[in-house]
Amino acid sequence: MSVLTYPEAIGVGLLQGVTELFPVSSLGHSILIPALLGGHWQHDLDVSADGSLYLNELVGLHLATALALVVFFWRDWVRVIRGLVTSITQRRVRTVDQRLAWLIVVACIPVGVAGIALDKVFRTTLGKPVPTAIFLALNGIVLFVTEQLRRGGTGRRRAEDAVKPGEEHLSPDELSDLRITRMTMRQAVTIGAAQILALLPGISRSGTTISAGIFKGLNHEDSARFAFLLATPVIGGAALLKLPPLLGPEGNGLRGPLLAGSVAAFVAAYLATRFLVRYFENRTLIPFAVYCTLAGLGSLAYFTVA
């Protein structure tokens, strides 16, 4: 049974907090980096080992990441929850907040179902360095292809995204929500379903969601915003499902390191979100595409030769 030490927990927490939101795959890095470091890191941090609690510990850290997203987007979540409640009580979907709430709900359904059914198979069977390296390289290629196929894709706002008469009083976040809610429910489901690919270690949840949003007509900024809003209930829900074993007898000796790692993950995720929200205002996925491709191919060469 793998047990995270305090240095391992803090290191994994920092790594998870950043890579969960950057389009570079948190699970992929959580598998590859310990394997590259070797020694007790490789032994303790092995998601595919029999009887390992590392996967539960790793997903448990996601709760801190989800909390960081809630804190960063708290105004948005107040509007979303209010929109969902008023929509249910009034039995209508008219306002931007009400529509955004239901877009998030329907978009989370596919990955929720797939996660329950396939999560263990994907993460334990494929959670080894070689397949993870291949998927990480493929993740980079997907991000690169997304930018190449994006019509007029510079990452900047398009003409149709400009502020229209009557919208001058809205905040930037409200304007972004307005643009997002112009999507259909079917488009939202497609974007949400893209998160299923992130069950494959090395494929980024935020990367696939942002790419799907761009293909459905959102600009980079709005795609990233919608991806982060979708990530909050998905990774938070997954974390809550993995926590019970850690709270029982099996978690004895693990809760201290997990708490330390969670604090690290929260700080890293909050800072990463703050950076990325500004980054995607006028930049693209290309740097992440290059990094994932090179890191994936380099790791694959290392593990196949070693």
Buried (B, 14 or more C-beta within 10 A) or exposed (E): EBBBEEEBBBBBBBBBBBBBBBBBBBBBBBBBBBBBEEEEBBEBBBBBBEEBBBBBBBBBBBBBBBBBBBEBBEEBBEBBEBBBEBBEEEEEBEBBBBBBBBBBBBBBEBBBEBBEEBBEEBBBEBBBBBBBBBBBBBBBEBBBEBBEEBEEBEBBBBEEBEEEEEEEEBEEBBBBBBBBBBBEBEBBBBBBBBBBBBBBBBBBBBBBBBBBBBBBBBBBBBBBBBBBBBBBBBBBBBBBBBBEBBEEEBBEEBEEBBBBBBBBBBBBBBBBBEEBBEBBBEBBBBEBBEBBBEBBBBBBEBBEEE
